[in-house]
Amino acid sequence: MRAPEARPKETDAERRRRRALFLRELAEAHELRERIQPRRTRTARLRQMMRMRTFRY
């Protein structure tokens, strides 16, 4: 279980800045993985496309 607020309350701007940084790094990691393992990412992308195509609203 987590401690109840171990650090002072952060502002929305700080939280958004950290989140933007995290999302940038995540996108960079995805690009790097795609460059290193193109075949695996291609099949994963095709699988994702099929998943989205068969998805019902």
Secondary structure, DSSP 8 states (H G I E B T S, - for coil): ---TT-S----HHHHHHHHHHHHHHHHHHHHHHHHH-HHHHHHHHHHHHHHHHH---
